[in-house]
Amino acid sequence: MGQTYEAKRRVEQVIAERRLNEAEVKGKLSLKSGMLLAFIKPDSPDDPVKLEKLRAAARELLQIEL
């Protein structure tokens, strides 16, 4: 599994732990990062630029480090 998929799994874990609205949070993260989280699969290739955008969005919206 790639780093992007692991980041997606961490986001999902935080959403579940905090009992947040999954669709709302993933939608906001997708808009800020420019990538749809629903399309990230275990075999998705890692794109360093997109991964950094996802990390920045997670820092801003969820206050977590990926």
N, CA, C and O atoms as a Maestro MAE file, in Angstrom:
{
 s_m_m2io_version
 :::
 2.0.0
}

f_m_ct {
 s_m_title
 :::
 protein
 m_atom[264] {
  # First column is atom index #
  i_m_mmod_type
  r_m_x_coord
  r_m_y_coord
  r_m_z_coord
  i_m_residue_number
  s_m_chain_name
  s_m_pdb_residue_name
  s_m_pdb_atom_name
  i_m_atomic_number
  :::
  1 25 0.837 -1.187 0.000 1 A "MET " " N  " 7
  2 3 0.000 0.000 0.000 1 A "MET " " CA " 6
  3 2 0.875 1.241 0.000 1 A "MET " " C  " 6
  4 15 1.954 1.273 0.591 1 A "MET " " O  " 8
  5 25 0.380 2.246 -0.673 2 A "GLY " " N  " 7
  6 3 1.143 3.468 -0.795 2 A "GLY " " CA " 6
  7 2 0.859 4.457 0.324 2 A "GLY " " C  " 6
  8 15 -0.035 4.257 1.147 2 A "GLY " " O  " 8
  9 25 1.630 5.509 0.334 3 A "GLN " " N  " 7
  10 3 1.487 6.548 1.349 3 A "GLN " " CA " 6
  11 2 0.151 7.277 1.231 3 A "GLN " " C  " 6
  12 15 -0.442 7.661 2.239 3 A "GLN " " O  " 8
  13 25 -0.318 7.467 0.000 4 A "THR " " N  " 7
  14 3 -1.583 8.168 -0.199 4 A "THR " " CA " 6
  15 2 -2.732 7.350 0.387 4 A "THR " " C  " 6
  16 15 -3.619 7.895 1.043 4 A "THR " " O  " 8
  17 25 -2.709 6.055 0.148 5 A "TYR " " N  " 7
  18 3 -3.764 5.187 0.692 5 A "TYR " " CA " 6
  19 2 -3.698 5.157 2.218 5 A "TYR " " C  " 6
  20 15 -4.733 5.182 2.883 5 A "TYR " " O  " 8
  21 25 -2.507 5.104 2.769 6 A "GLU " " N  " 7
  22 3 -2.355 5.115 4.226 6 A "GLU " " CA " 6
  23 2 -2.879 6.428 4.814 6 A "GLU " " C  " 6
  24 15 -3.487 6.433 5.884 6 A "GLU " " O  " 8
  25 25 -2.642 7.532 4.116 7 A "ALA " " N  " 7
  26 3 -3.153 8.827 4.571 7 A "ALA " " CA " 6
  27 2 -4.677 8.816 4.565 7 A "ALA " " C  " 6
  28 15 -5.308 9.305 5.502 7 A "ALA " " O  " 8
  29 25 -5.270 8.256 3.511 8 A "LYS " " N  " 7
  30 3 -6.733 8.149 3.439 8 A "LYS " " CA " 6
  31 2 -7.263 7.316 4.606 8 A "LYS " " C  " 6
  32 15 -8.256 7.689 5.231 8 A "LYS " " O  " 8
  33 25 -6.615 6.202 4.902 9 A "ARG " " N  " 7
  34 3 -7.056 5.347 6.017 9 A "ARG " " CA " 6
  35 2 -6.954 6.081 7.346 9 A "ARG " " C  " 6
  36 15 -7.822 5.922 8.205 9 A "ARG " " O  " 8
  37 25 -5.916 6.876 7.527 10 A "ARG " " N  " 7
  38 3 -5.754 7.653 8.765 10 A "ARG " " CA " 6
  39 2 -6.865 8.687 8.896 10 A "ARG " " C  " 6
  40 15 -7.410 8.883 9.982 10 A "ARG " " O  " 8
  41 25 -7.202 9.347 7.792 11 A "VAL " " N  " 7
  42 3 -8.302 10.314 7.789 11 A "VAL " " CA " 6
  43 2 -9.602 9.610 8.187 11 A "VAL " " C  " 6
  44 15 -10.357 10.115 9.018 11 A "VAL " " O  " 8
  45 25 -9.853 8.459 7.598 12 A "GLU " " N  " 7
  46 3 -11.076 7.710 7.928 12 A "GLU " " CA " 6
  47 2 -11.100 7.306 9.397 12 A "GLU " " C  " 6
  48 15 -12.155 7.323 10.032 12 A "GLU " " O  " 8
  49 25 -9.945 6.943 9.935 13 A "GLN " " N  " 7
  50 3 -9.852 6.573 11.347 13 A "GLN " " CA " 6
  51 2 -10.193 7.768 12.237 13 A "GLN " " C  " 6
  52 15 -10.945 7.621 13.201 13 A "GLN " " O  " 8
  53 25 -9.656 8.936 11.933 14 A "VAL " " N  " 7
  54 3 -9.922 10.143 12.709 14 A "VAL " " CA " 6
  55 2 -11.405 10.511 12.630 14 A "VAL " " C  " 6
  56 15 -12.017 10.877 13.634 14 A "VAL " " O  " 8
  57 25 -11.967 10.413 11.445 15 A "ILE " " N  " 7
  58 3 -13.397 10.714 11.277 15 A "ILE " " CA " 6
  59 2 -14.234 9.802 12.161 15 A "ILE " " C  " 6
  60 15 -15.161 10.260 12.830 15 A "ILE " " O  " 8
  61 25 -13.910 8.516 12.167 16 A "ALA " " N  " 7
  62 3 -14.662 7.555 12.985 16 A "ALA " " CA " 6
  63 2 -14.463 7.825 14.475 16 A "ALA " " C  " 6
  64 15 -15.427 7.809 15.240 16 A "ALA " " O  " 8
  65 25 -13.222 8.074 14.891 17 A "GLU " " N  " 7
  66 3 -12.931 8.318 16.308 17 A "GLU " " CA " 6
  67 2 -13.640 9.560 16.827 17 A "GLU " " C  " 6
  68 15 -14.124 9.582 17.958 17 A "GLU " " O  " 8
  69 25 -13.697 10.582 16.003 18 A "ARG " " N  " 7
  70 3 -14.314 11.851 16.419 18 A "ARG " " CA " 6
  71 2 -15.804 11.912 16.104 18 A "ARG " " C  " 6
  72 15 -16.478 12.891 16.426 18 A "ARG " " O  " 8
  73 25 -16.303 10.868 15.480 19 A "ARG " " N  " 7
  74 3 -17.725 10.775 15.100 19 A "ARG " " CA " 6
  75 2 -18.167 11.978 14.271 19 A "ARG " " C  " 6
  76 15 -19.198 12.599 14.527 19 A "ARG " " O  " 8
  77 25 -17.351 12.276 13.276 20 A "LEU " " N  " 7
  78 3 -17.631 13.387 12.376 20 A "LEU " " CA " 6
  79 2 -18.493 12.900 11.209 20 A "LEU " " C  " 6
  80 15 -18.593 11.699 10.958 20 A "LEU " " O  " 8
  81 25 -19.102 13.832 10.510 21 A "ASN " " N  " 7
  82 3 -19.877 13.510 9.324 21 A "ASN " " CA " 6
  83 2 -18.892 13.157 8.210 21 A "ASN " " C  " 6
  84 15 -18.192 14.026 7.691 21 A "ASN " " O  " 8
  85 25 -18.847 11.882 7.850 22 A "GLU " " N  " 7
  86 3 -17.848 11.398 6.903 22 A "GLU " " CA " 6
  87 2 -17.952 12.080 5.541 22 A "GLU " " C  " 6
  88 15 -16.938 12.501 4.985 22 A "GLU " " O  " 8
  89 25 -19.151 12.194 5.003 23 A "ALA " " N  " 7
  90 3 -19.326 12.799 3.685 23 A "ALA " " CA " 6
  91 2 -18.888 14.261 3.687 23 A "ALA " " C  " 6
  92 15 -18.250 14.725 2.742 23 A "ALA " " O  " 8
  93 25 -19.230 14.972 4.738 24 A "GLU " " N  " 7
  94 3 -18.877 16.386 4.826 24 A "GLU " " CA " 6
  95 2 -17.367 16.581 4.921 24 A "GLU " " C  " 6
  96 15 -16.792 17.397 4.200 24 A "GLU " " O  " 8
  97 25 -16.735 15.832 5.806 25 A "VAL " " N  " 7
  98 3 -15.291 15.980 6.004 25 A "VAL " " CA " 6
  99 2 -14.520 15.542 4.760 25 A "VAL " " C  " 6
  100 15 -13.603 16.236 4.322 25 A "VAL " " O  " 8
  101 25 -14.885 14.404 4.195 26 A "LYS " " N  " 7
  102 3 -14.197 13.940 2.994 26 A "LYS " " CA " 6
  103 2 -14.421 14.903 1.833 26 A "LYS " " C  " 6
  104 15 -13.520 15.115 1.021 26 A "LYS " " O  " 8
  105 25 -15.598 15.480 1.750 27 A "GLY " " N  " 7
  106 3 -15.870 16.462 0.710 27 A "GLY " " CA " 6
  107 2 -14.983 17.685 0.840 27 A "GLY " " C  " 6
  108 15 -14.413 18.160 -0.142 27 A "GLY " " O  " 8
  109 25 -14.869 18.194 2.062 28 A "LYS " " N  " 7
  110 3 -14.015 19.357 2.301 28 A "LYS " " CA " 6
  111 2 -12.551 19.035 2.004 28 A "LYS " " C  " 6
  112 15 -11.847 19.832 1.384 28 A "LYS " " O  " 8
  113 25 -12.099 17.863 2.451 29 A "LEU " " N  " 7
  114 3 -10.714 17.461 2.191 29 A "LEU " " CA " 6
  115 2 -10.468 17.310 0.693 29 A "LEU " " C  " 6
  116 15 -9.421 17.706 0.181 29 A "LEU " " O  " 8
  117 25 -11.433 16.739 0.008 30 A "SER " " N  " 7
  118 3 -11.294 16.553 -1.436 30 A "SER " " CA " 6
  119 2 -11.203 17.894 -2.156 30 A "SER " " C  " 6
  120 15 -10.382 18.063 -3.057 30 A "SER " " O  " 8
  121 25 -12.037 18.839 -1.763 31 A "LEU " " N  " 7
  122 3 -11.993 20.166 -2.395 31 A "LEU " " CA " 6
  123 2 -10.671 20.868 -2.124 31 A "LEU " " C  " 6
  124 15 -10.088 21.469 -3.026 31 A "LEU " " O  " 8
  125 25 -10.196 20.794 -0.884 32 A "LYS " " N  " 7
  126 3 -8.948 21.489 -0.529 32 A "LYS " " CA " 6
  127 2 -7.720 20.832 -1.149 32 A "LYS " " C  " 6
  128 15 -6.768 21.514 -1.527 32 A "LYS " " O  " 8
  129 25 -7.747 19.500 -1.251 33 A "SER " " N  " 7
  130 3 -6.569 18.788 -1.758 33 A "SER " " CA " 6
  131 2 -6.592 18.594 -3.268 33 A "SER " " C  " 6
  132 15 -5.554 18.337 -3.876 33 A "SER " " O  " 8
  133 25 -7.771 18.716 -3.878 34 A "GLY " " N  " 7
  134 3 -7.862 18.518 -5.312 34 A "GLY " " CA " 6
  135 2 -7.895 17.059 -5.735 34 A "GLY " " C  " 6
  136 15 -7.675 16.748 -6.906 34 A "GLY " " O  " 8
  137 25 -8.165 16.163 -4.801 35 A "MET " " N  " 7
  138 3 -8.270 14.741 -5.136 35 A "MET " " CA " 6
  139 2 -9.429 14.122 -4.373 35 A "MET " " C  " 6
  140 15 -9.630 14.409 -3.193 35 A "MET " " O  " 8
  141 25 -10.189 13.272 -5.051 36 A "LEU " " N  " 7
  142 3 -11.327 12.618 -4.418 36 A "LEU " " CA " 6
  143 2 -10.839 11.431 -3.596 36 A "LEU " " C  " 6
  144 15 -10.247 10.496 -4.135 36 A "LEU " " O  " 8
  145 25 -11.084 11.470 -2.319 37 A "LEU " " N  " 7
  146 3 -10.624 10.400 -1.439 37 A "LEU " " CA " 6
  147 2 -11.254 9.062 -1.802 37 A "LEU " " C  " 6
  148 15 -10.637 8.014 -1.611 37 A "LEU " " O  " 8
  149 25 -12.479 9.088 -2.324 38 A "ALA " " N  " 7
  150 3 -13.175 7.849 -2.677 38 A "ALA " " CA " 6
  151 2 -12.436 7.067 -3.761 38 A "ALA " " C  " 6
  152 15 -12.589 5.850 -3.862 38 A "ALA " " O  " 8
  153 25 -11.642 7.756 -4.566 39 A "PHE " " N  " 7
  154 3 -10.936 7.092 -5.660 39 A "PHE " " CA " 6
  155 2 -9.556 6.578 -5.269 39 A "PHE " " C  " 6
  156 15 -8.872 5.973 -6.094 39 A "PHE " " O  " 8
  157 25 -9.142 6.803 -4.046 40 A "ILE " " N  " 7
  158 3 -7.827 6.320 -3.603 40 A "ILE " " CA " 6
  159 2 -7.962 4.865 -3.172 40 A "ILE " " C  " 6
  160 15 -8.683 4.551 -2.225 40 A "ILE " " O  " 8
  161 25 -7.271 3.997 -3.866 41 A "LYS " " N  " 7
  162 3 -7.294 2.555 -3.623 41 A "LYS " " CA " 6
  163 2 -5.915 2.100 -3.132 41 A "LYS " " C  " 6
  164 15 -4.940 2.842 -3.253 41 A "LYS " " O  " 8
  165 25 -5.831 0.878 -2.575 42 A "PRO " " N  " 7
  166 3 -4.533 0.397 -2.088 42 A "PRO " " CA " 6
  167 2 -3.433 0.410 -3.145 42 A "PRO " " C  " 6
  168 15 -2.261 0.589 -2.815 42 A "PRO " " O  " 8
  169 25 -3.798 0.224 -4.405 43 A "ASP " " N  " 7
  170 3 -2.782 0.190 -5.456 43 A "ASP " " CA " 6
  171 2 -2.646 1.517 -6.205 43 A "ASP " " C  " 6
  172 15 -1.985 1.579 -7.242 43 A "ASP " " O  " 8
  173 25 -3.263 2.571 -5.687 44 A "SER " " N  " 7
  174 3 -3.146 3.891 -6.314 44 A "SER " " CA " 6
  175 2 -1.694 4.366 -6.222 44 A "SER " " C  " 6
  176 15 -1.061 4.248 -5.173 44 A "SER " " O  " 8
  177 25 -1.174 4.902 -7.323 45 A "PRO " " N  " 7
  178 3 0.210 5.408 -7.288 45 A "PRO " " CA " 6
  179 2 0.308 6.659 -6.421 45 A "PRO " " C  " 6
  180 15 -0.624 7.460 -6.349 45 A "PRO " " O  " 8
  181 25 1.439 6.804 -5.775 46 A "ASP " " N  " 7
  182 3 1.677 7.987 -4.947 46 A "ASP " " CA " 6
  183 2 2.145 9.143 -5.823 46 A "ASP " " C  " 6
  184 15 3.057 8.996 -6.637 46 A "ASP " " O  " 8
  185 25 1.514 10.276 -5.643 47 A "ASP " " N  " 7
  186 3 1.914 11.517 -6.305 47 A "ASP " " CA " 6
  187 2 2.327 12.455 -5.179 47 A "ASP " " C  " 6
  188 15 1.479 12.898 -4.404 47 A "ASP " " O  " 8
  189 25 3.623 12.766 -5.075 48 A "PRO " " N  " 7
  190 3 4.102 13.588 -3.954 48 A "PRO " " CA " 6
  191 2 3.397 14.937 -3.820 48 A "PRO " " C  " 6
  192 15 3.170 15.405 -2.704 48 A "PRO " " O  " 8
  193 25 3.054 15.559 -4.930 49 A "VAL " " N  " 7
  194 3 2.389 16.866 -4.892 49 A "VAL " " CA " 6
  195 2 0.986 16.720 -4.318 49 A "VAL " " C  " 6
  196 15 0.590 17.486 -3.440 49 A "VAL " " O  " 8
  197 25 0.240 15.747 -4.810 50 A "LYS " " N  " 7
  198 3 -1.128 15.521 -4.315 50 A "LYS " " CA " 6
  199 2 -1.114 15.085 -2.858 50 A "LYS " " C  " 6
  200 15 -1.962 15.506 -2.071 50 A "LYS " " O  " 8
  201 25 -0.156 14.244 -2.501 51 A "LEU " " N  " 7
  202 3 -0.059 13.789 -1.119 51 A "LEU " " CA " 6
  203 2 0.202 14.964 -0.181 51 A "LEU " " C  " 6
  204 15 -0.375 15.028 0.904 51 A "LEU " " O  " 8
  205 25 1.054 15.879 -0.583 52 A "GLU " " N  " 7
  206 3 1.327 17.053 0.259 52 A "GLU " " CA " 6
  207 2 0.096 17.937 0.375 52 A "GLU " " C  " 6
  208 15 -0.156 18.509 1.435 52 A "GLU " " O  " 8
  209 25 -0.668 18.056 -0.697 53 A "LYS " " N  " 7
  210 3 -1.914 18.830 -0.633 53 A "LYS " " CA " 6
  211 2 -2.907 18.182 0.320 53 A "LYS " " C  " 6
  212 15 -3.595 18.877 1.067 53 A "LYS " " O  " 8
  213 25 -2.988 16.858 0.301 54 A "LEU " " N  " 7
  214 3 -3.870 16.146 1.228 54 A "LEU " " CA " 6
  215 2 -3.400 16.345 2.667 54 A "LEU " " C  " 6
  216 15 -4.213 16.562 3.565 54 A "LEU " " O  " 8
  217 25 -2.101 16.271 2.882 55 A "ARG " " N  " 7
  218 3 -1.554 16.495 4.223 55 A "ARG " " CA " 6
  219 2 -1.869 17.903 4.725 55 A "ARG " " C  " 6
  220 15 -2.241 18.086 5.884 55 A "ARG " " O  " 8
  221 25 -1.719 18.897 3.848 56 A "ALA " " N  " 7
  222 3 -2.011 20.281 4.230 56 A "ALA " " CA " 6
  223 2 -3.493 20.454 4.557 56 A "ALA " " C  " 6
  224 15 -3.839 21.148 5.513 56 A "ALA " " O  " 8
  225 25 -4.362 19.832 3.777 57 A "ALA " " N  " 7
  226 3 -5.797 19.918 4.031 57 A "ALA " " CA " 6
  227 2 -6.158 19.252 5.357 57 A "ALA " " C  " 6
  228 15 -6.996 19.764 6.100 57 A "ALA " " O  " 8
  229 25 -5.534 18.122 5.656 58 A "ALA " " N  " 7
  230 3 -5.793 17.415 6.915 58 A "ALA " " CA " 6
  231 2 -5.295 18.247 8.111 58 A "ALA " " C  " 6
  232 15 -5.942 18.285 9.158 58 A "ALA " " O  " 8
  233 25 -4.151 18.905 7.945 59 A "ARG " " N  " 7
  234 3 -3.647 19.774 9.022 59 A "ARG " " CA " 6
  235 2 -4.632 20.897 9.285 59 A "ARG " " C  " 6
  236 15 -4.941 21.206 10.436 59 A "ARG " " O  " 8
  237 25 -5.124 21.505 8.216 60 A "GLU " " N  " 7
  238 3 -6.017 22.645 8.357 60 A "GLU " " CA " 6
  239 2 -7.389 22.249 8.901 60 A "GLU " " C  " 6
  240 15 -7.907 22.903 9.807 60 A "GLU " " O  " 8
  241 25 -7.967 21.209 8.370 61 A "LEU " " N  " 7
  242 3 -9.348 20.850 8.718 61 A "LEU " " CA " 6
  243 2 -9.463 19.966 9.960 61 A "LEU " " C  " 6
  244 15 -10.392 20.121 10.753 61 A "LEU " " O  " 8
  245 25 -8.525 19.045 10.125 62 A "LEU " " N  " 7
  246 3 -8.610 18.077 11.222 62 A "LEU " " CA " 6
  247 2 -7.548 18.278 12.296 62 A "LEU " " C  " 6
  248 15 -7.580 17.625 13.339 62 A "LEU " " O  " 8
  249 25 -6.607 19.181 12.040 63 A "GLN " " N  " 7
  250 3 -5.486 19.411 12.954 63 A "GLN " " CA " 6
  251 2 -4.726 18.119 13.255 63 A "GLN " " C  " 6
  252 15 -4.413 17.820 14.407 63 A "GLN " " O  " 8
  253 25 -4.433 17.353 12.182 64 A "ILE " " N  " 7
  254 3 -3.645 16.125 12.326 64 A "ILE " " CA " 6
  255 2 -2.498 16.149 11.321 64 A "ILE " " C  " 6
  256 15 -2.565 16.842 10.305 64 A "ILE " " O  " 8
  257 25 -1.468 15.401 11.607 65 A "GLU " " N  " 7
  258 3 -0.348 15.215 10.706 65 A "GLU " " CA " 6
  259 2 -0.477 13.828 10.060 65 A "GLU " " C  " 6
  260 15 -0.678 12.824 10.743 65 A "GLU " " O  " 8
  261 25 -0.359 13.803 8.764 66 A "LEU " " N  " 7
  262 3 -0.422 12.521 8.053 66 A "LEU " " CA " 6
  263 2 0.963 12.096 7.637 66 A "LEU " " C  " 6
  264 15 1.127 11.042 7.024 66 A "LEU " " O  " 8
  :::
 }
 m_bond[263] {
  # First column is bond index #
  i_m_from
  i_m_to
  i_m_order
  :::
  1 1 2 1
  2 2 3 1
  3 3 4 2
  4 3 5 1
  5 5 6 1
  6 6 7 1
  7 7 8 2
  8 7 9 1
  9 9 10 1
  10 10 11 1
  11 11 12 2
  12 11 13 1
  13 13 14 1
  14 14 15 1
  15 15 16 2
  16 15 17 1
  17 17 18 1
  18 18 19 1
  19 19 20 2
  20 19 21 1
  21 21 22 1
  22 22 23 1
  23 23 24 2
  24 23 25 1
  25 25 26 1
  26 26 27 1
  27 27 28 2
  28 27 29 1
  29 29 30 1
  30 30 31 1
  31 31 32 2
  32 31 33 1
  33 33 34 1
  34 34 35 1
  35 35 36 2
  36 35 37 1
  37 37 38 1
  38 38 39 1
  39 39 40 2
  40 39 41 1
  41 41 42 1
  42 42 43 1
  43 43 44 2
  44 43 45 1
  45 45 46 1
  46 46 47 1
  47 47 48 2
  48 47 49 1
  49 49 50 1
  50 50 51 1
  51 51 52 2
  52 51 53 1
  53 53 54 1
  54 54 55 1
  55 55 56 2
  56 55 57 1
  57 57 58 1
  58 58 59 1
  59 59 60 2
  60 59 61 1
  61 61 62 1
  62 62 63 1
  63 63 64 2
  64 63 65 1
  65 65 66 1
  66 66 67 1
  67 67 68 2
  68 67 69 1
  69 69 70 1
  70 70 71 1
  71 71 72 2
  72 71 73 1
  73 73 74 1
  74 74 75 1
  75 75 76 2
  76 75 77 1
  77 77 78 1
  78 78 79 1
  79 79 80 2
  80 79 81 1
  81 81 82 1
  82 82 83 1
  83 83 84 2
  84 83 85 1
  85 85 86 1
  86 86 87 1
  87 87 88 2
  88 87 89 1
  89 89 90 1
  90 90 91 1
  91 91 92 2
  92 91 93 1
  93 93 94 1
  94 94 95 1
  95 95 96 2
  96 95 97 1
  97 97 98 1
  98 98 99 1
  99 99 100 2
  100 99 101 1
  101 101 102 1
  102 102 103 1
  103 103 104 2
  104 103 105 1
  105 105 106 1
  106 106 107 1
  107 107 108 2
  108 107 109 1
  109 109 110 1
  110 110 111 1
  111 111 112 2
  112 111 113 1
  113 113 114 1
  114 114 115 1
  115 115 116 2
  116 115 117 1
  117 117 118 1
  118 118 119 1
  119 119 120 2
  120 119 121 1
  121 121 122 1
  122 122 123 1
  123 123 124 2
  124 123 125 1
  125 125 126 1
  126 126 127 1
  127 127 128 2
  128 127 129 1
  129 129 130 1
  130 130 131 1
  131 131 132 2
  132 131 133 1
  133 133 134 1
  134 134 135 1
  135 135 136 2
  136 135 137 1
  137 137 138 1
  138 138 139 1
  139 139 140 2
  140 139 141 1
  141 141 142 1
  142 142 143 1
  143 143 144 2
  144 143 145 1
  145 145 146 1
  146 146 147 1
  147 147 148 2
  148 147 149 1
  149 149 150 1
  150 150 151 1
  151 151 152 2
  152 151 153 1
  153 153 154 1
  154 154 155 1
  155 155 156 2
  156 155 157 1
  157 157 158 1
  158 158 159 1
  159 159 160 2
  160 159 161 1
  161 161 162 1
  162 162 163 1
  163 163 164 2
  164 163 165 1
  165 165 166 1
  166 166 167 1
  167 167 168 2
  168 167 169 1
  169 169 170 1
  170 170 171 1
  171 171 172 2
  172 171 173 1
  173 173 174 1
  174 174 175 1
  175 175 176 2
  176 175 177 1
  177 177 178 1
  178 178 179 1
  179 179 180 2
  180 179 181 1
  181 181 182 1
  182 182 183 1
  183 183 184 2
  184 183 185 1
  185 185 186 1
  186 186 187 1
  187 187 188 2
  188 187 189 1
  189 189 190 1
  190 190 191 1
  191 191 192 2
  192 191 193 1
  193 193 194 1
  194 194 195 1
  195 195 196 2
  196 195 197 1
  197 197 198 1
  198 198 199 1
  199 199 200 2
  200 199 201 1
  201 201 202 1
  202 202 203 1
  203 203 204 2
  204 203 205 1
  205 205 206 1
  206 206 207 1
  207 207 208 2
  208 207 209 1
  209 209 210 1
  210 210 211 1
  211 211 212 2
  212 211 213 1
  213 213 214 1
  214 214 215 1
  215 215 216 2
  216 215 217 1
  217 217 218 1
  218 218 219 1
  219 219 220 2
  220 219 221 1
  221 221 222 1
  222 222 223 1
  223 223 224 2
  224 223 225 1
  225 225 226 1
  226 226 227 1
  227 227 228 2
  228 227 229 1
  229 229 230 1
  230 230 231 1
  231 231 232 2
  232 231 233 1
  233 233 234 1
  234 234 235 1
  235 235 236 2
  236 235 237 1
  237 237 238 1
  238 238 239 1
  239 239 240 2
  240 239 241 1
  241 241 242 1
  242 242 243 1
  243 243 244 2
  244 243 245 1
  245 245 246 1
  246 246 247 1
  247 247 248 2
  248 247 249 1
  249 249 250 1
  250 250 251 1
  251 251 252 2
  252 251 253 1
  253 253 254 1
  254 254 255 1
  255 255 256 2
  256 255 257 1
  257 257 258 1
  258 258 259 1
  259 259 260 2
  260 259 261 1
  261 261 262 1
  262 262 263 1
  263 263 264 2
  :::
 }
}
